[in-house]
Amino acid sequence: MNDYSRGFEDACELALKACETVKSLEELRSYLLYLLGLVKERKLEAIKRELGVLL
């Protein structure tokens, strides 16, 4: 399984787990947006590190 497929599978599992624990759709939406923000922040930090190495 490639990295993209594994990441997608992990994301689906996390979203399903969140569905089981939240009390409302709005809470689920907020939680998933929070997680997406963390992922994007981590990706941005990785890009910054790579660019720092290249510069």
mmCIF file of the N, C-alpha and C atoms, coordinates in Angstrom:
data_MODEL
# 
_entry.id   MODEL 
# 
loop_
_atom_site.group_PDB 
_atom_site.id 
_atom_site.type_symbol 
_atom_site.label_atom_id 
_atom_site.label_alt_id 
_atom_site.label_comp_id 
_atom_site.label_asym_id 
_atom_site.label_entity_id 
_atom_site.label_seq_id 
_atom_site.pdbx_PDB_ins_code 
_atom_site.Cartn_x 
_atom_site.Cartn_y 
_atom_site.Cartn_z 
_atom_site.occupancy 
_atom_site.B_iso_or_equiv 
_atom_site.pdbx_formal_charge 
_atom_site.auth_seq_id 
_atom_site.auth_comp_id 
_atom_site.auth_asym_id 
_atom_site.auth_atom_id 
_atom_site.pdbx_PDB_model_num 
ATOM 1   N N  . MET A 1 1  ? 0.854   -1.180 0.000  1.00 0.00 ? 1  MET A N  1 
ATOM 2   C CA . MET A 1 1  ? 0.000   0.000  0.000  1.00 0.00 ? 1  MET A CA 1 
ATOM 3   C C  . MET A 1 1  ? 0.897   1.239  0.000  1.00 0.00 ? 1  MET A C  1 
ATOM 4   N N  . ASN A 1 2  ? 0.598   2.182  -0.887 1.00 0.00 ? 2  ASN A N  1 
ATOM 5   C CA . ASN A 1 2  ? 1.444   3.372  -0.930 1.00 0.00 ? 2  ASN A CA 1 
ATOM 6   C C  . ASN A 1 2  ? 1.098   4.333  0.213  1.00 0.00 ? 2  ASN A C  1 
ATOM 7   N N  . ASP A 1 3  ? 1.945   5.339  0.377  1.00 0.00 ? 3  ASP A N  1 
ATOM 8   C CA . ASP A 1 3  ? 1.774   6.277  1.490  1.00 0.00 ? 3  ASP A CA 1 
ATOM 9   C C  . ASP A 1 3  ? 0.438   7.012  1.436  1.00 0.00 ? 3  ASP A C  1 
ATOM 10  N N  . TYR A 1 4  ? 0.026   7.393  0.210  1.00 0.00 ? 4  TYR A N  1 
ATOM 11  C CA . TYR A 1 4  ? -1.231  8.116  0.080  1.00 0.00 ? 4  TYR A CA 1 
ATOM 12  C C  . TYR A 1 4  ? -2.403  7.244  0.530  1.00 0.00 ? 4  TYR A C  1 
ATOM 13  N N  . SER A 1 5  ? -2.422  6.001  0.078  1.00 0.00 ? 5  SER A N  1 
ATOM 14  C CA . SER A 1 5  ? -3.512  5.092  0.444  1.00 0.00 ? 5  SER A CA 1 
ATOM 15  C C  . SER A 1 5  ? -3.535  4.850  1.950  1.00 0.00 ? 5  SER A C  1 
ATOM 16  N N  . ARG A 1 6  ? -2.375  4.656  2.517  1.00 0.00 ? 6  ARG A N  1 
ATOM 17  C CA . ARG A 1 6  ? -2.300  4.418  3.968  1.00 0.00 ? 6  ARG A CA 1 
ATOM 18  C C  . ARG A 1 6  ? -2.755  5.657  4.739  1.00 0.00 ? 6  ARG A C  1 
ATOM 19  N N  . GLY A 1 7  ? -2.346  6.825  4.286  1.00 0.00 ? 7  GLY A N  1 
ATOM 20  C CA . GLY A 1 7  ? -2.770  8.066  4.933  1.00 0.00 ? 7  GLY A CA 1 
ATOM 21  C C  . GLY A 1 7  ? -4.268  8.274  4.844  1.00 0.00 ? 7  GLY A C  1 
ATOM 22  N N  . PHE A 1 8  ? -4.834  7.950  3.682  1.00 0.00 ? 8  PHE A N  1 
ATOM 23  C CA . PHE A 1 8  ? -6.280  8.085  3.504  1.00 0.00 ? 8  PHE A CA 1 
ATOM 24  C C  . PHE A 1 8  ? -7.019  7.123  4.425  1.00 0.00 ? 8  PHE A C  1 
ATOM 25  N N  . GLU A 1 9  ? -6.526  5.910  4.500  1.00 0.00 ? 9  GLU A N  1 
ATOM 26  C CA . GLU A 1 9  ? -7.136  4.919  5.394  1.00 0.00 ? 9  GLU A CA 1 
ATOM 27  C C  . GLU A 1 9  ? -7.075  5.396  6.849  1.00 0.00 ? 9  GLU A C  1 
ATOM 28  N N  . ASP A 1 10 ? -5.937  5.904  7.257  1.00 0.00 ? 10 ASP A N  1 
ATOM 29  C CA . ASP A 1 10 ? -5.781  6.420  8.618  1.00 0.00 ? 10 ASP A CA 1 
ATOM 30  C C  . ASP A 1 10 ? -6.749  7.569  8.890  1.00 0.00 ? 10 ASP A C  1 
ATOM 31  N N  . ALA A 1 11 ? -6.891  8.470  7.905  1.00 0.00 ? 11 ALA A N  1 
ATOM 32  C CA . ALA A 1 11 ? -7.795  9.609  8.063  1.00 0.00 ? 11 ALA A CA 1 
ATOM 33  C C  . ALA A 1 11 ? -9.245  9.153  8.209  1.00 0.00 ? 11 ALA A C  1 
ATOM 34  N N  . CYS A 1 12 ? -9.639  8.166  7.400  1.00 0.00 ? 12 CYS A N  1 
ATOM 35  C CA . CYS A 1 12 ? -11.007 7.639  7.500  1.00 0.00 ? 12 CYS A CA 1 
ATOM 36  C C  . CYS A 1 12 ? -11.252 6.991  8.854  1.00 0.00 ? 12 CYS A C  1 
ATOM 37  N N  . GLU A 1 13 ? -10.288 6.224  9.327  1.00 0.00 ? 13 GLU A N  1 
ATOM 38  C CA . GLU A 1 13 ? -10.425 5.585  10.642 1.00 0.00 ? 13 GLU A CA 1 
ATOM 39  C C  . GLU A 1 13 ? -10.539 6.629  11.754 1.00 0.00 ? 13 GLU A C  1 
ATOM 40  N N  . LEU A 1 14 ? -9.732  7.682  11.659 1.00 0.00 ? 14 LEU A N  1 
ATOM 41  C CA . LEU A 1 14 ? -9.787  8.742  12.661 1.00 0.00 ? 14 LEU A CA 1 
ATOM 42  C C  . LEU A 1 14 ? -11.133 9.461  12.630 1.00 0.00 ? 14 LEU A C  1 
ATOM 43  N N  . ALA A 1 15 ? -11.629 9.733  11.423 1.00 0.00 ? 15 ALA A N  1 
ATOM 44  C CA . ALA A 1 15 ? -12.926 10.405 11.292 1.00 0.00 ? 15 ALA A CA 1 
ATOM 45  C C  . ALA A 1 15 ? -14.051 9.535  11.854 1.00 0.00 ? 15 ALA A C  1 
ATOM 46  N N  . LEU A 1 16 ? -14.011 8.246  11.575 1.00 0.00 ? 16 LEU A N  1 
ATOM 47  C CA . LEU A 1 16 ? -15.032 7.345  12.121 1.00 0.00 ? 16 LEU A CA 1 
ATOM 48  C C  . LEU A 1 16 ? -14.960 7.282  13.638 1.00 0.00 ? 16 LEU A C  1 
ATOM 49  N N  . LYS A 1 17 ? -13.765 7.245  14.176 1.00 0.00 ? 17 LYS A N  1 
ATOM 50  C CA . LYS A 1 17 ? -13.602 7.234  15.631 1.00 0.00 ? 17 LYS A CA 1 
ATOM 51  C C  . LYS A 1 17 ? -14.161 8.519  16.232 1.00 0.00 ? 17 LYS A C  1 
ATOM 52  N N  . ALA A 1 18 ? -13.899 9.639  15.575 1.00 0.00 ? 18 ALA A N  1 
ATOM 53  C CA . ALA A 1 18 ? -14.427 10.921 16.055 1.00 0.00 ? 18 ALA A CA 1 
ATOM 54  C C  . ALA A 1 18 ? -15.945 10.911 16.032 1.00 0.00 ? 18 ALA A C  1 
ATOM 55  N N  . CYS A 1 19 ? -16.544 10.305 15.018 1.00 0.00 ? 19 CYS A N  1 
ATOM 56  C CA . CYS A 1 19 ? -18.012 10.227 14.934 1.00 0.00 ? 19 CYS A CA 1 
ATOM 57  C C  . CYS A 1 19 ? -18.607 9.513  16.142 1.00 0.00 ? 19 CYS A C  1 
ATOM 58  N N  . GLU A 1 20 ? -17.875 8.551  16.664 1.00 0.00 ? 20 GLU A N  1 
ATOM 59  C CA . GLU A 1 20 ? -18.362 7.784  17.806 1.00 0.00 ? 20 GLU A CA 1 
ATOM 60  C C  . GLU A 1 20 ? -18.266 8.546  19.122 1.00 0.00 ? 20 GLU A C  1 
ATOM 61  N N  . THR A 1 21 ? -17.406 9.562  19.171 1.00 0.00 ? 21 THR A N  1 
ATOM 62  C CA . THR A 1 21 ? -17.148 10.212 20.452 1.00 0.00 ? 21 THR A CA 1 
ATOM 63  C C  . THR A 1 21 ? -17.763 11.599 20.609 1.00 0.00 ? 21 THR A C  1 
ATOM 64  N N  . VAL A 1 22 ? -18.142 12.245 19.513 1.00 0.00 ? 22 VAL A N  1 
ATOM 65  C CA . VAL A 1 22 ? -18.692 13.601 19.617 1.00 0.00 ? 22 VAL A CA 1 
ATOM 66  C C  . VAL A 1 22 ? -20.197 13.562 19.852 1.00 0.00 ? 22 VAL A C  1 
ATOM 67  N N  . LYS A 1 23 ? -20.714 14.704 20.276 1.00 0.00 ? 23 LYS A N  1 
ATOM 68  C CA . LYS A 1 23 ? -22.129 14.774 20.616 1.00 0.00 ? 23 LYS A CA 1 
ATOM 69  C C  . LYS A 1 23 ? -22.982 15.412 19.524 1.00 0.00 ? 23 LYS A C  1 
ATOM 70  N N  . SER A 1 24 ? -22.346 16.113 18.579 1.00 0.00 ? 24 SER A N  1 
ATOM 71  C CA . SER A 1 24 ? -23.117 16.784 17.537 1.00 0.00 ? 24 SER A CA 1 
ATOM 72  C C  . SER A 1 24 ? -22.288 16.888 16.262 1.00 0.00 ? 24 SER A C  1 
ATOM 73  N N  . LEU A 1 25 ? -22.974 17.180 15.164 1.00 0.00 ? 25 LEU A N  1 
ATOM 74  C CA . LEU A 1 25 ? -22.274 17.365 13.903 1.00 0.00 ? 25 LEU A CA 1 
ATOM 75  C C  . LEU A 1 25 ? -21.364 18.577 13.947 1.00 0.00 ? 25 LEU A C  1 
ATOM 76  N N  . GLU A 1 26 ? -21.785 19.615 14.630 1.00 0.00 ? 26 GLU A N  1 
ATOM 77  C CA . GLU A 1 26 ? -20.950 20.819 14.741 1.00 0.00 ? 26 GLU A CA 1 
ATOM 78  C C  . GLU A 1 26 ? -19.672 20.518 15.520 1.00 0.00 ? 26 GLU A C  1 
ATOM 79  N N  . GLU A 1 27 ? -19.789 19.722 16.571 1.00 0.00 ? 27 GLU A N  1 
ATOM 80  C CA . GLU A 1 27 ? -18.607 19.327 17.331 1.00 0.00 ? 27 GLU A CA 1 
ATOM 81  C C  . GLU A 1 27 ? -17.681 18.471 16.464 1.00 0.00 ? 27 GLU A C  1 
ATOM 82  N N  . LEU A 1 28 ? -18.254 17.592 15.663 1.00 0.00 ? 28 LEU A N  1 
ATOM 83  C CA . LEU A 1 28 ? -17.460 16.769 14.754 1.00 0.00 ? 28 LEU A CA 1 
ATOM 84  C C  . LEU A 1 28 ? -16.744 17.643 13.732 1.00 0.00 ? 28 LEU A C  1 
ATOM 85  N N  . ARG A 1 29 ? -17.472 18.580 13.159 1.00 0.00 ? 29 ARG A N  1 
ATOM 86  C CA . ARG A 1 29 ? -16.877 19.498 12.175 1.00 0.00 ? 29 ARG A CA 1 
ATOM 87  C C  . ARG A 1 29 ? -15.724 20.269 12.787 1.00 0.00 ? 29 ARG A C  1 
ATOM 88  N N  . SER A 1 30 ? -15.906 20.794 13.968 1.00 0.00 ? 30 SER A N  1 
ATOM 89  C CA . SER A 1 30 ? -14.857 21.552 14.641 1.00 0.00 ? 30 SER A CA 1 
ATOM 90  C C  . SER A 1 30 ? -13.634 20.688 14.917 1.00 0.00 ? 30 SER A C  1 
ATOM 91  N N  . TYR A 1 31 ? -13.870 19.470 15.353 1.00 0.00 ? 31 TYR A N  1 
ATOM 92  C CA . TYR A 1 31 ? -12.766 18.563 15.661 1.00 0.00 ? 31 TYR A CA 1 
ATOM 93  C C  . TYR A 1 31 ? -11.987 18.195 14.401 1.00 0.00 ? 31 TYR A C  1 
ATOM 94  N N  . LEU A 1 32 ? -12.708 17.895 13.322 1.00 0.00 ? 32 LEU A N  1 
ATOM 95  C CA . LEU A 1 32 ? -12.033 17.544 12.080 1.00 0.00 ? 32 LEU A CA 1 
ATOM 96  C C  . LEU A 1 32 ? -11.270 18.736 11.499 1.00 0.00 ? 32 LEU A C  1 
ATOM 97  N N  . LEU A 1 33 ? -11.814 19.934 11.611 1.00 0.00 ? 33 LEU A N  1 
ATOM 98  C CA . LEU A 1 33 ? -11.089 21.136 11.169 1.00 0.00 ? 33 LEU A CA 1 
ATOM 99  C C  . LEU A 1 33 ? -9.833  21.350 12.012 1.00 0.00 ? 33 LEU A C  1 
ATOM 100 N N  . TYR A 1 34 ? -9.931  21.089 13.302 1.00 0.00 ? 34 TYR A N  1 
ATOM 101 C CA . TYR A 1 34 ? -8.772  21.188 14.187 1.00 0.00 ? 34 TYR A CA 1 
ATOM 102 C C  . TYR A 1 34 ? -7.683  20.207 13.752 1.00 0.00 ? 34 TYR A C  1 
ATOM 103 N N  . LEU A 1 35 ? -8.069  18.960 13.496 1.00 0.00 ? 35 LEU A N  1 
ATOM 104 C CA . LEU A 1 35 ? -7.096  17.948 13.058 1.00 0.00 ? 35 LEU A CA 1 
ATOM 105 C C  . LEU A 1 35 ? -6.474  18.323 11.716 1.00 0.00 ? 35 LEU A C  1 
ATOM 106 N N  . LEU A 1 36 ? -7.281  18.827 10.797 1.00 0.00 ? 36 LEU A N  1 
ATOM 107 C CA . LEU A 1 36 ? -6.772  19.245 9.501  1.00 0.00 ? 36 LEU A CA 1 
ATOM 108 C C  . LEU A 1 36 ? -5.753  20.375 9.669  1.00 0.00 ? 36 LEU A C  1 
ATOM 109 N N  . GLY A 1 37 ? -6.033  21.286 10.578 1.00 0.00 ? 37 GLY A N  1 
ATOM 110 C CA . GLY A 1 37 ? -5.089  22.365 10.862 1.00 0.00 ? 37 GLY A CA 1 
ATOM 111 C C  . GLY A 1 37 ? -3.754  21.840 11.373 1.00 0.00 ? 37 GLY A C  1 
ATOM 112 N N  . LEU A 1 38 ? -3.812  20.832 12.247 1.00 0.00 ? 38 LEU A N  1 
ATOM 113 C CA . LEU A 1 38 ? -2.578  20.233 12.758 1.00 0.00 ? 38 LEU A CA 1 
ATOM 114 C C  . LEU A 1 38 ? -1.773  19.582 11.639 1.00 0.00 ? 38 LEU A C  1 
ATOM 115 N N  . VAL A 1 39 ? -2.463  18.886 10.750 1.00 0.00 ? 39 VAL A N  1 
ATOM 116 C CA . VAL A 1 39 ? -1.788  18.214 9.634  1.00 0.00 ? 39 VAL A CA 1 
ATOM 117 C C  . VAL A 1 39 ? -1.131  19.243 8.718  1.00 0.00 ? 39 VAL A C  1 
ATOM 118 N N  . LYS A 1 40 ? -1.856  20.305 8.401  1.00 0.00 ? 40 LYS A N  1 
ATOM 119 C CA . LYS A 1 40 ? -1.310  21.334 7.512  1.00 0.00 ? 40 LYS A CA 1 
ATOM 120 C C  . LYS A 1 40 ? -0.138  22.054 8.171  1.00 0.00 ? 40 LYS A C  1 
ATOM 121 N N  . GLU A 1 41 ? -0.229  22.284 9.471  1.00 0.00 ? 41 GLU A N  1 
ATOM 122 C CA . GLU A 1 41 ? 0.865   22.929 10.189 1.00 0.00 ? 41 GLU A CA 1 
ATOM 123 C C  . GLU A 1 41 ? 2.119   22.054 10.147 1.00 0.00 ? 41 GLU A C  1 
ATOM 124 N N  . ARG A 1 42 ? 1.933   20.760 10.348 1.00 0.00 ? 42 ARG A N  1 
ATOM 125 C CA . ARG A 1 42 ? 3.072   19.834 10.300 1.00 0.00 ? 42 ARG A CA 1 
ATOM 126 C C  . ARG A 1 42 ? 3.687   19.804 8.903  1.00 0.00 ? 42 ARG A C  1 
ATOM 127 N N  . LYS A 1 43 ? 2.825   19.806 7.877  1.00 0.00 ? 43 LYS A N  1 
ATOM 128 C CA . LYS A 1 43 ? 3.311   19.802 6.501  1.00 0.00 ? 43 LYS A CA 1 
ATOM 129 C C  . LYS A 1 43 ? 4.103   21.084 6.213  1.00 0.00 ? 43 LYS A C  1 
ATOM 130 N N  . LEU A 1 44 ? 3.600   22.212 6.666  1.00 0.00 ? 44 LEU A N  1 
ATOM 131 C CA . LEU A 1 44 ? 4.280   23.489 6.460  1.00 0.00 ? 44 LEU A CA 1 
ATOM 132 C C  . LEU A 1 44 ? 5.639   23.494 7.150  1.00 0.00 ? 44 LEU A C  1 
ATOM 133 N N  . GLU A 1 45 ? 5.711   22.954 8.357  1.00 0.00 ? 45 GLU A N  1 
ATOM 134 C CA . GLU A 1 45 ? 6.985   22.890 9.075  1.00 0.00 ? 45 GLU A CA 1 
ATOM 135 C C  . GLU A 1 45 ? 7.984   22.003 8.334  1.00 0.00 ? 45 GLU A C  1 
ATOM 136 N N  . ALA A 1 46 ? 7.509   20.908 7.757  1.00 0.00 ? 46 ALA A N  1 
ATOM 137 C CA . ALA A 1 46 ? 8.389   20.018 6.987  1.00 0.00 ? 46 ALA A CA 1 
ATOM 138 C C  . ALA A 1 46 ? 8.917   20.740 5.749  1.00 0.00 ? 46 ALA A C  1 
ATOM 139 N N  . ILE A 1 47 ? 8.066   21.493 5.075  1.00 0.00 ? 47 ILE A N  1 
ATOM 140 C CA . ILE A 1 47 ? 8.497   22.263 3.904  1.00 0.00 ? 47 ILE A CA 1 
ATOM 141 C C  . ILE A 1 47 ? 9.529   23.309 4.312  1.00 0.00 ? 47 ILE A C  1 
ATOM 142 N N  . LYS A 1 48 ? 9.289   23.982 5.418  1.00 0.00 ? 48 LYS A N  1 
ATOM 143 C CA . LYS A 1 48 ? 10.248  24.988 5.898  1.00 0.00 ? 48 LYS A CA 1 
ATOM 144 C C  . LYS A 1 48 ? 11.603  24.352 6.179  1.00 0.00 ? 48 LYS A C  1 
ATOM 145 N N  . ARG A 1 49 ? 11.600  23.167 6.797  1.00 0.00 ? 49 ARG A N  1 
ATOM 146 C CA . ARG A 1 49 ? 12.863  22.473 7.070  1.00 0.00 ? 49 ARG A CA 1 
ATOM 147 C C  . ARG A 1 49 ? 13.577  22.119 5.772  1.00 0.00 ? 49 ARG A C  1 
ATOM 148 N N  . GLU A 1 50 ? 12.823  21.609 4.797  1.00 0.00 ? 50 GLU A N  1 
ATOM 149 C CA . GLU A 1 50 ? 13.423  21.234 3.522  1.00 0.00 ? 50 GLU A CA 1 
ATOM 150 C C  . GLU A 1 50 ? 14.004  22.448 2.811  1.00 0.00 ? 50 GLU A C  1 
ATOM 151 N N  . LEU A 1 51 ? 13.281  23.551 2.814  1.00 0.00 ? 51 LEU A N  1 
ATOM 152 C CA . LEU A 1 51 ? 13.775  24.758 2.174  1.00 0.00 ? 51 LEU A CA 1 
ATOM 153 C C  . LEU A 1 51 ? 14.994  25.311 2.907  1.00 0.00 ? 51 LEU A C  1 
ATOM 154 N N  . GLY A 1 52 ? 14.977  25.171 4.207  1.00 0.00 ? 52 GLY A N  1 
ATOM 155 C CA . GLY A 1 52 ? 16.128  25.630 4.992  1.00 0.00 ? 52 GLY A CA 1 
ATOM 156 C C  . GLY A 1 52 ? 17.384  24.859 4.634  1.00 0.00 ? 52 GLY A C  1 
ATOM 157 N N  . VAL A 1 53 ? 17.224  23.586 4.354  1.00 0.00 ? 53 VAL A N  1 
ATOM 158 C CA . VAL A 1 53 ? 18.351  22.748 3.971  1.00 0.00 ? 53 VAL A CA 1 
ATOM 159 C C  . VAL A 1 53 ? 18.844  23.149 2.578  1.00 0.00 ? 53 VAL A C  1 
ATOM 160 N N  . LEU A 1 54 ? 17.901  23.503 1.698  1.00 0.00 ? 54 LEU A N  1 
ATOM 161 C CA . LEU A 1 54 ? 18.262  23.862 0.330  1.00 0.00 ? 54 LEU A CA 1 
ATOM 162 C C  . LEU A 1 54 ? 18.885  25.244 0.232  1.00 0.00 ? 54 LEU A C  1 
ATOM 163 N N  . LEU A 1 55 ? 18.522  26.142 1.119  1.00 0.00 ? 55 LEU A N  1 
ATOM 164 C CA . LEU A 1 55 ? 19.024  27.519 1.035  1.00 0.00 ? 55 LEU A CA 1 
ATOM 165 C C  . LEU A 1 55 ? 20.406  27.679 1.578  1.00 0.00 ? 55 LEU A C  1 
# 
